[in-house]
Amino acid sequence: MTNETITQKQLSERVQIYAQSYLSALDETLNRFYGSTLEELQTLGGEIKLPLYHKKIGKDLFLAVFQSDRDFFLFFTNPKIGKHITYNAIGDPKFDEDWSAAFPQNKKYDSILSLLEIQRPDILDEVSVGGTTFLSLDDVSLKNNGKSHGRSKGQYYGSLAEIDIVDRRREKQVNDIRASFRTRYLAMKENKKTPQKRGYDFEALWREVLNHYGWNTRKTKRRGEENDFTAMFGSQHILGEVRWEQQPITADQVRAFVAKLIPRTHSVGLMIALAGYDEGAMQTAREHVKAGNAIVMFDTRYIESIILEEKDPGELFQLELRNVYDFLYEDKKDA
C-alpha cells in the first residue's frame, strides 16, 4: 500500500493502529520510569497535567487526522468532540510540495484545524510527522513508529512531572508552615499560660511568620527589650515590639517604645498588639512621626489577616507606613 492508493477507511484504520501503540507506549514509559513521581503528585493534590495519560481511544479522547502527500497531523481531541475525524488530502493539488514547504507553520496549522472543524481548545495533544511513507508502512513498522513516538512523549510528560513535583513540594511546605502558624496562634488564644510566657511565645511566633515572608529578623539582646526584635524588609530597618495584653496599648507604652527607637536612626517602628491601641497611643504615635520616628501599628485585624488569612505582612506594612506619612502631611496642611 502507498500513500497514493490509501483510502479514507484505510487511513482511519491505520491511524488507529498508530495511535493505540502510541498511547500504550506513553503509559508504559510513565508507569515504569515515573510511577513514583506520579503517585507523589497525586498525594500532593491538584491536577496532574498529563492530557494523554491513561486515556482510551473512543472514550476519553477521539482522533482527528490530516494526511497529505507530505504532511501528517494527528490531534488527540477531548471527548466532547464525540467522533473520529479524518481528512485525506493525498493527491490533492491544493496541498502540494509548495504548500507543505512554503506555507507558514502557524497558518498551515490553523488551515488544518479549519478543515477538520476543530478548535485549539478541543486539542489535548498532537503528533506531526513529515514524509510520504509514514502511513503506508506495514503494521509492524507502523506500531513500532507509534511505540517510539509514544515513548518520547512519555519521557517529555515525565520530565514535566518532575519539574511540577518540585513546585508542589514547595507549595505543600509553605502550606504546612502557614497551617502551623494558624494552629499555634489559635492555641495561644485558648491557652491559660502566664502573660509573660504567652508574650514570649507570641513574639517568637511573629519572628517566624516574618522570616517566612522574607523578613530577616533578629532577636534584640538589650535589657528591657525582651519582646523586641529588629528586622530588614527590603532596605528598610525595623525595630519591632510584640505585645499580647488584655488592655489596649497606652500613650506611655508608645513613648517607652519610641525611647528605644530614637537611638536607631533611620529605623521604622513596628508595634504588634493584640488588644490594639487607645486614642492616646494613636495620638502619641502621630506626634512622634513629626519628630522623625514613624511607627506602624498592627492590631488584631492585621494580626489575623496575616496569620489566619495568609496576607503578606510586607504589603500591609507598606500600606500602613504610607498611611502614617500621609496623615502627617495632611495634618500639616490642615494646621
VEXTIBA-471199 format. One record per residue (C-alpha): y negated, z, x; residue in three letters. Coordinates in steps of 0.001 Angstrom, whole numbers, plus 500000, padded with zeros to 6 digits. Layout:
// residues N
<v=Y | w=Z | u=X | resn=ALA>;
...
This chain:
// residues 335
<v=500000 | w=500000 | u=500000 | resn=MET>;
<v=496497 | w=499132 | u=501269 | resn=THR>;
<v=493120 | w=500195 | u=500052 | resn=ASN>;
<v=492569 | w=496682 | u=498759 | resn=GLU>;
<v=495521 | w=496948 | u=496367 | resn=THR>;
<v=495287 | w=500579 | u=495253 | resn=ILE>;
<v=494799 | w=501033 | u=491508 | resn=THR>;
<v=492811 | w=503687 | u=489670 | resn=GLN>;
<v=496012 | w=505521 | u=488708 | resn=LYS>;
<v=497408 | w=505358 | u=492241 | resn=GLN>;
<v=494117 | w=506571 | u=493684 | resn=LEU>;
<v=494152 | w=509575 | u=491365 | resn=SER>;
<v=497769 | w=510398 | u=492223 | resn=GLU>;
<v=497196 | w=510176 | u=495950 | resn=ARG>;
<v=494092 | w=512326 | u=495781 | resn=VAL>;
<v=496219 | w=514955 | u=494033 | resn=GLN>;
<v=498743 | w=514866 | u=496896 | resn=ILE>;
<v=495994 | w=515268 | u=499471 | resn=TYR>;
<v=494105 | w=517964 | u=497559 | resn=ALA>;
<v=497194 | w=520088 | u=496914 | resn=GLN>;
<v=498133 | w=520002 | u=500592 | resn=SER>;
<v=494520 | w=520800 | u=501495 | resn=TYR>;
<v=494300 | w=523863 | u=499241 | resn=LEU>;
<v=497719 | w=525164 | u=500275 | resn=SER>;
<v=496801 | w=524953 | u=503970 | resn=ALA>;
<v=493454 | w=526614 | u=503304 | resn=LEU>;
<v=495128 | w=529556 | u=501533 | resn=ASP>;
<v=497814 | w=529869 | u=504199 | resn=GLU>;
<v=495248 | w=529922 | u=507008 | resn=THR>;
<v=493129 | w=532584 | u=505308 | resn=LEU>;
<v=496108 | w=534757 | u=504382 | resn=ASN>;
<v=497707 | w=534548 | u=507802 | resn=ARG>;
<v=494724 | w=534906 | u=510105 | resn=PHE>;
<v=492028 | w=536559 | u=507979 | resn=TYR>;
<v=494031 | w=538567 | u=505458 | resn=GLY>;
<v=492898 | w=541983 | u=506669 | resn=SER>;
<v=489273 | w=540836 | u=506692 | resn=THR>;
<v=489526 | w=539619 | u=503090 | resn=LEU>;
<v=491221 | w=542842 | u=501985 | resn=GLU>;
<v=488454 | w=544908 | u=503533 | resn=GLU>;
<v=485822 | w=542720 | u=501881 | resn=LEU>;
<v=487430 | w=543416 | u=498519 | resn=GLN>;
<v=487406 | w=547169 | u=499111 | resn=THR>;
<v=483735 | w=546990 | u=500108 | resn=LEU>;
<v=482934 | w=545353 | u=496787 | resn=GLY>;
<v=480781 | w=542397 | u=495921 | resn=GLY>;
<v=481587 | w=538733 | u=495572 | resn=GLU>;
<v=483690 | w=537029 | u=498237 | resn=ILE>;
<v=482092 | w=533611 | u=498738 | resn=LYS>;
<v=485234 | w=531534 | u=499293 | resn=LEU>;
<v=484990 | w=528947 | u=496496 | resn=PRO>;
<v=488389 | w=527286 | u=497052 | resn=LEU>;
<v=490470 | w=530329 | u=497979 | resn=TYR>;
<v=493445 | w=530901 | u=495649 | resn=HIS>;
<v=492243 | w=528139 | u=493332 | resn=LYS>;
<v=494662 | w=525988 | u=491317 | resn=LYS>;
<v=494019 | w=522331 | u=490503 | resn=ILE>;
<v=493577 | w=521779 | u=486774 | resn=GLY>;
<v=493000 | w=525479 | u=486111 | resn=LYS>;
<v=490388 | w=526907 | u=488476 | resn=ASP>;
<v=488919 | w=523596 | u=489573 | resn=LEU>;
<v=489043 | w=519859 | u=488988 | resn=PHE>;
<v=488800 | w=516862 | u=491300 | resn=LEU>;
<v=486088 | w=514213 | u=491379 | resn=ALA>;
<v=486745 | w=511385 | u=493835 | resn=VAL>;
<v=484831 | w=508350 | u=495028 | resn=PHE>;
<v=486615 | w=505761 | u=497180 | resn=GLN>;
<v=485074 | w=502574 | u=498522 | resn=SER>;
<v=486278 | w=500325 | u=501314 | resn=ASP>;
<v=484643 | w=502610 | u=503870 | resn=ARG>;
<v=483860 | w=505941 | u=502210 | resn=ASP>;
<v=485984 | w=508676 | u=500658 | resn=PHE>;
<v=484350 | w=511635 | u=498906 | resn=PHE>;
<v=486329 | w=514365 | u=497183 | resn=LEU>;
<v=484475 | w=517018 | u=495219 | resn=PHE>;
<v=486172 | w=520172 | u=494006 | resn=PHE>;
<v=484336 | w=520886 | u=490763 | resn=THR>;
<v=484101 | w=524060 | u=488721 | resn=ASN>;
<v=486411 | w=524404 | u=485717 | resn=PRO>;
<v=483721 | w=523745 | u=483111 | resn=LYS>;
<v=483939 | w=520032 | u=484008 | resn=ILE>;
<v=487357 | w=520147 | u=482363 | resn=GLY>;
<v=488778 | w=516897 | u=483767 | resn=LYS>;
<v=489512 | w=514922 | u=486910 | resn=HIS>;
<v=487094 | w=512066 | u=487631 | resn=ILE>;
<v=487915 | w=509016 | u=489747 | resn=THR>;
<v=485598 | w=506189 | u=490741 | resn=TYR>;
<v=487407 | w=503358 | u=492508 | resn=ASN>;
<v=484834 | w=501220 | u=494322 | resn=ALA>;
<v=487339 | w=499427 | u=496567 | resn=ILE>;
<v=486409 | w=495760 | u=496807 | resn=GLY>;
<v=483100 | w=496298 | u=495032 | resn=ASP>;
<v=480412 | w=494344 | u=496959 | resn=PRO>;
<v=477748 | w=496877 | u=495989 | resn=LYS>;
<v=479454 | w=499359 | u=498330 | resn=PHE>;
<v=479894 | w=497113 | u=501354 | resn=ASP>;
<v=479619 | w=497930 | u=505041 | resn=GLU>;
<v=475828 | w=497751 | u=504943 | resn=ASP>;
<v=475693 | w=500302 | u=502085 | resn=TRP>;
<v=478056 | w=502586 | u=503965 | resn=SER>;
<v=476262 | w=502414 | u=507319 | resn=ALA>;
<v=472590 | w=501996 | u=506419 | resn=ALA>;
<v=472155 | w=503910 | u=503167 | resn=PHE>;
<v=470518 | w=507308 | u=503873 | resn=PRO>;
<v=473162 | w=510009 | u=503595 | resn=GLN>;
<v=471314 | w=512128 | u=501057 | resn=ASN>;
<v=470623 | w=509092 | u=498842 | resn=LYS>;
<v=474248 | w=507992 | u=499153 | resn=LYS>;
<v=475354 | w=511455 | u=498142 | resn=TYR>;
<v=473102 | w=511512 | u=495072 | resn=ASP>;
<v=474200 | w=507999 | u=494120 | resn=SER>;
<v=477873 | w=509012 | u=494225 | resn=ILE>;
<v=477240 | w=512115 | u=492124 | resn=LEU>;
<v=475484 | w=509938 | u=489564 | resn=SER>;
<v=478453 | w=507558 | u=489424 | resn=LEU>;
<v=480829 | w=510495 | u=488940 | resn=LEU>;
<v=478459 | w=512034 | u=486369 | resn=GLU>;
<v=478432 | w=515428 | u=488057 | resn=ILE>;
<v=475606 | w=517528 | u=489486 | resn=GLN>;
<v=475304 | w=519628 | u=492627 | resn=ARG>;
<v=475749 | w=522970 | u=490776 | resn=PRO>;
<v=479107 | w=521648 | u=489499 | resn=ASP>;
<v=480494 | w=521370 | u=493044 | resn=ILE>;
<v=482498 | w=524216 | u=494569 | resn=LEU>;
<v=483125 | w=522389 | u=497847 | resn=ASP>;
<v=483746 | w=518886 | u=499116 | resn=GLU>;
<v=485518 | w=516660 | u=501615 | resn=VAL>;
<v=484321 | w=513344 | u=503015 | resn=SER>;
<v=486425 | w=511110 | u=505253 | resn=VAL>;
<v=485352 | w=507803 | u=506757 | resn=GLY>;
<v=487618 | w=504832 | u=507347 | resn=GLY>;
<v=489514 | w=502312 | u=505241 | resn=THR>;
<v=493108 | w=503509 | u=505561 | resn=THR>;
<v=492950 | w=507149 | u=504531 | resn=PHE>;
<v=494483 | w=506865 | u=501055 | resn=LEU>;
<v=496828 | w=504029 | u=502000 | resn=SER>;
<v=498806 | w=506355 | u=504284 | resn=LEU>;
<v=502381 | w=507219 | u=503377 | resn=ASP>;
<v=502920 | w=510503 | u=501519 | resn=ASP>;
<v=503922 | w=512481 | u=504613 | resn=VAL>;
<v=500854 | w=511354 | u=506579 | resn=SER>;
<v=498641 | w=511978 | u=503578 | resn=LEU>;
<v=499968 | w=515532 | u=503242 | resn=LYS>;
<v=499525 | w=516106 | u=506963 | resn=ASN>;
<v=495900 | w=514982 | u=506720 | resn=ASN>;
<v=495358 | w=517353 | u=503820 | resn=GLY>;
<v=497010 | w=520148 | u=505775 | resn=LYS>;
<v=494868 | w=519544 | u=508863 | resn=SER>;
<v=491637 | w=519360 | u=506903 | resn=HIS>;
<v=492566 | w=522404 | u=504805 | resn=GLY>;
<v=493286 | w=524457 | u=507919 | resn=ARG>;
<v=489875 | w=523582 | u=509328 | resn=SER>;
<v=488201 | w=524615 | u=506102 | resn=LYS>;
<v=490226 | w=527838 | u=506056 | resn=GLY>;
<v=489064 | w=528635 | u=509582 | resn=GLN>;
<v=485492 | w=527931 | u=508525 | resn=TYR>;
<v=485826 | w=530206 | u=505487 | resn=TYR>;
<v=487394 | w=532866 | u=507697 | resn=GLY>;
<v=484529 | w=532753 | u=510177 | resn=SER>;
<v=482076 | w=533195 | u=507298 | resn=LEU>;
<v=484090 | w=536164 | u=506026 | resn=ALA>;
<v=483983 | w=537797 | u=509460 | resn=GLU>;
<v=480207 | w=537398 | u=509549 | resn=ILE>;
<v=479895 | w=538669 | u=505975 | resn=ASP>;
<v=482001 | w=541745 | u=506644 | resn=ILE>;
<v=479585 | w=542919 | u=509343 | resn=VAL>;
<v=476771 | w=542865 | u=506786 | resn=ASP>;
<v=478963 | w=544554 | u=504144 | resn=ARG>;
<v=479932 | w=547346 | u=506548 | resn=ARG>;
<v=476297 | w=547891 | u=507445 | resn=ARG>;
<v=475354 | w=547885 | u=503764 | resn=GLU>;
<v=478079 | w=550411 | u=502973 | resn=LYS>;
<v=476963 | w=552611 | u=505852 | resn=GLN>;
<v=473383 | w=552532 | u=504559 | resn=VAL>;
<v=474524 | w=553282 | u=501001 | resn=ASN>;
<v=476703 | w=556167 | u=502185 | resn=ASP>;
<v=473865 | w=557674 | u=504215 | resn=ILE>;
<v=471421 | w=557439 | u=501321 | resn=ARG>;
<v=474001 | w=558875 | u=498932 | resn=ALA>;
<v=474408 | w=561838 | u=501291 | resn=SER>;
<v=470629 | w=562378 | u=501204 | resn=PHE>;
<v=470722 | w=562497 | u=497411 | resn=ARG>;
<v=473690 | w=564863 | u=497391 | resn=THR>;
<v=472098 | w=567261 | u=499865 | resn=ARG>;
<v=468744 | w=567258 | u=498100 | resn=TYR>;
<v=470238 | w=567908 | u=494651 | resn=LEU>;
<v=472428 | w=570653 | u=496116 | resn=ALA>;
<v=469328 | w=572302 | u=497592 | resn=MET>;
<v=467681 | w=572330 | u=494168 | resn=LYS>;
<v=470611 | w=574270 | u=492720 | resn=GLU>;
<v=471452 | w=576452 | u=495717 | resn=ASN>;
<v=470211 | w=580052 | u=495883 | resn=LYS>;
<v=469596 | w=580074 | u=499625 | resn=LYS>;
<v=466876 | w=582241 | u=501083 | resn=THR>;
<v=463498 | w=580465 | u=501024 | resn=PRO>;
<v=463391 | w=580385 | u=504824 | resn=GLN>;
<v=466865 | w=578833 | u=505168 | resn=LYS>;
<v=466155 | w=576323 | u=502416 | resn=ARG>;
<v=462887 | w=575395 | u=504123 | resn=GLY>;
<v=464654 | w=574736 | u=507428 | resn=TYR>;
<v=467304 | w=572636 | u=505684 | resn=ASP>;
<v=464680 | w=570660 | u=503766 | resn=PHE>;
<v=462743 | w=569921 | u=506940 | resn=GLU>;
<v=465934 | w=568780 | u=508696 | resn=ALA>;
<v=466793 | w=566537 | u=505746 | resn=LEU>;
<v=463367 | w=564931 | u=505853 | resn=TRP>;
<v=463576 | w=564142 | u=509527 | resn=ARG>;
<v=466938 | w=562456 | u=508917 | resn=GLU>;
<v=465510 | w=560491 | u=505996 | resn=VAL>;
<v=462524 | w=559297 | u=508012 | resn=LEU>;
<v=464678 | w=558411 | u=511027 | resn=ASN>;
<v=466943 | w=556406 | u=508727 | resn=HIS>;
<v=463951 | w=554297 | u=507685 | resn=TYR>;
<v=462892 | w=553656 | u=511266 | resn=GLY>;
<v=460516 | w=556531 | u=511949 | resn=TRP>;
<v=461015 | w=558160 | u=515325 | resn=ASN>;
<v=460772 | w=561866 | u=514541 | resn=THR>;
<v=460815 | w=564812 | u=516905 | resn=ARG>;
<v=461034 | w=568496 | u=516080 | resn=LYS>;
<v=457988 | w=570421 | u=517311 | resn=THR>;
<v=458649 | w=573424 | u=519552 | resn=LYS>;
<v=455390 | w=575322 | u=519225 | resn=ARG>;
<v=455399 | w=578827 | u=517785 | resn=ARG>;
<v=454238 | w=578829 | u=514180 | resn=GLY>;
<v=455334 | w=575211 | u=513649 | resn=GLU>;
<v=458907 | w=575850 | u=512533 | resn=GLU>;
<v=458545 | w=573466 | u=509585 | resn=ASN>;
<v=456682 | w=570804 | u=511560 | resn=ASP>;
<v=457672 | w=567580 | u=513265 | resn=PHE>;
<v=455998 | w=564630 | u=514903 | resn=THR>;
<v=456843 | w=561022 | u=514171 | resn=ALA>;
<v=455969 | w=557492 | u=515183 | resn=MET>;
<v=455681 | w=554995 | u=512346 | resn=PHE>;
<v=454781 | w=551679 | u=513909 | resn=GLY>;
<v=451920 | w=552546 | u=516245 | resn=SER>;
<v=450809 | w=555497 | u=514123 | resn=GLN>;
<v=451383 | w=559006 | u=515477 | resn=HIS>;
<v=452033 | w=561521 | u=512715 | resn=ILE>;
<v=452169 | w=565297 | u=512508 | resn=LEU>;
<v=454313 | w=566299 | u=509562 | resn=GLY>;
<v=454862 | w=569550 | u=507731 | resn=GLU>;
<v=457586 | w=570146 | u=505137 | resn=VAL>;
<v=457411 | w=572945 | u=502578 | resn=ARG>;
<v=459804 | w=573947 | u=499822 | resn=TRP>;
<v=457927 | w=576625 | u=497929 | resn=GLU>;
<v=457692 | w=577709 | u=494315 | resn=GLN>;
<v=453893 | w=577536 | u=494135 | resn=GLN>;
<v=451594 | w=574588 | u=494909 | resn=PRO>;
<v=450061 | w=574372 | u=498359 | resn=ILE>;
<v=446663 | w=576081 | u=498558 | resn=THR>;
<v=443435 | w=575318 | u=500383 | resn=ALA>;
<v=444212 | w=577951 | u=503016 | resn=ASP>;
<v=447559 | w=576313 | u=503769 | resn=GLN>;
<v=445855 | w=572942 | u=504177 | resn=VAL>;
<v=443319 | w=574493 | u=506564 | resn=ARG>;
<v=446143 | w=576019 | u=508601 | resn=ALA>;
<v=447774 | w=572597 | u=508840 | resn=PHE>;
<v=444503 | w=570935 | u=509839 | resn=VAL>;
<v=444114 | w=573504 | u=512632 | resn=ALA>;
<v=447360 | w=572166 | u=514104 | resn=LYS>;
<v=446289 | w=568566 | u=513518 | resn=LEU>;
<v=442848 | w=568768 | u=515183 | resn=ILE>;
<v=444125 | w=569056 | u=518817 | resn=PRO>;
<v=446294 | w=565986 | u=518254 | resn=ARG>;
<v=443584 | w=563357 | u=518413 | resn=THR>;
<v=444341 | w=560000 | u=516773 | resn=HIS>;
<v=447150 | w=561581 | u=514719 | resn=SER>;
<v=447501 | w=561442 | u=510937 | resn=VAL>;
<v=448834 | w=564389 | u=508977 | resn=GLY>;
<v=451718 | w=564176 | u=506508 | resn=LEU>;
<v=452324 | w=567119 | u=504200 | resn=MET>;
<v=455529 | w=567114 | u=502146 | resn=ILE>;
<v=455520 | w=569819 | u=499485 | resn=ALA>;
<v=457983 | w=570067 | u=496623 | resn=LEU>;
<v=455627 | w=572122 | u=494425 | resn=ALA>;
<v=452658 | w=569850 | u=495025 | resn=GLY>;
<v=449064 | w=570894 | u=495715 | resn=TYR>;
<v=446430 | w=572762 | u=493760 | resn=ASP>;
<v=442930 | w=571357 | u=493297 | resn=GLU>;
<v=441558 | w=573462 | u=496130 | resn=GLY>;
<v=444114 | w=571998 | u=498519 | resn=ALA>;
<v=443255 | w=568444 | u=497469 | resn=MET>;
<v=439519 | w=569058 | u=497881 | resn=GLN>;
<v=440003 | w=570682 | u=501287 | resn=THR>;
<v=442092 | w=567735 | u=502486 | resn=ALA>;
<v=439350 | w=565319 | u=501387 | resn=ARG>;
<v=436704 | w=567300 | u=503230 | resn=GLU>;
<v=438695 | w=567154 | u=506453 | resn=HIS>;
<v=439123 | w=563389 | u=506152 | resn=VAL>;
<v=435350 | w=563167 | u=506568 | resn=LYS>;
<v=435768 | w=565051 | u=509851 | resn=ALA>;
<v=438324 | w=562521 | u=511050 | resn=GLY>;
<v=441516 | w=564358 | u=510099 | resn=ASN>;
<v=443337 | w=562259 | u=507496 | resn=ALA>;
<v=446219 | w=563841 | u=505608 | resn=ILE>;
<v=448747 | w=562024 | u=503423 | resn=VAL>;
<v=450204 | w=564366 | u=500805 | resn=MET>;
<v=453661 | w=563789 | u=499307 | resn=PHE>;
<v=454648 | w=565831 | u=496264 | resn=ASP>;
<v=457797 | w=565811 | u=494102 | resn=THR>;
<v=457056 | w=562309 | u=492810 | resn=ARG>;
<v=457145 | w=560840 | u=496289 | resn=TYR>;
<v=459970 | w=563067 | u=497491 | resn=ILE>;
<v=462267 | w=561964 | u=494676 | resn=GLU>;
<v=461129 | w=558335 | u=494811 | resn=SER>;
<v=462255 | w=558238 | u=498438 | resn=ILE>;
<v=465435 | w=560324 | u=498265 | resn=ILE>;
<v=466707 | w=559576 | u=494757 | resn=LEU>;
<v=465316 | w=556080 | u=494161 | resn=GLU>;
<v=465536 | w=554842 | u=497775 | resn=GLU>;
<v=461889 | w=553801 | u=498019 | resn=LYS>;
<v=460752 | w=553090 | u=501580 | resn=ASP>;
<v=458732 | w=556094 | u=502842 | resn=PRO>;
<v=456761 | w=553835 | u=505167 | resn=GLY>;
<v=455448 | w=551743 | u=502283 | resn=GLU>;
<v=454489 | w=554848 | u=500301 | resn=LEU>;
<v=452854 | w=556379 | u=503382 | resn=PHE>;
<v=450727 | w=553285 | u=503992 | resn=GLN>;
<v=449710 | w=553130 | u=500340 | resn=LEU>;
<v=448666 | w=556775 | u=500285 | resn=GLU>;
<v=446879 | w=556553 | u=503639 | resn=LEU>;
<v=444825 | w=553680 | u=502288 | resn=ARG>;
<v=444020 | w=555738 | u=499194 | resn=ASN>;
<v=442908 | w=558626 | u=501427 | resn=VAL>;
<v=440396 | w=556455 | u=503279 | resn=TYR>;
<v=439324 | w=554532 | u=500163 | resn=ASP>;
<v=438499 | w=557835 | u=498479 | resn=PHE>;
<v=436387 | w=558804 | u=501484 | resn=LEU>;
<v=434319 | w=555626 | u=501356 | resn=TYR>;
<v=433945 | w=555751 | u=497585 | resn=GLU>;
<v=432805 | w=559376 | u=497866 | resn=ASP>;
<v=430137 | w=558410 | u=500395 | resn=LYS>;
<v=428953 | w=555518 | u=498262 | resn=LYS>;
<v=428526 | w=557704 | u=495175 | resn=ASP>;
<v=426843 | w=560556 | u=497057 | resn=ALA>;
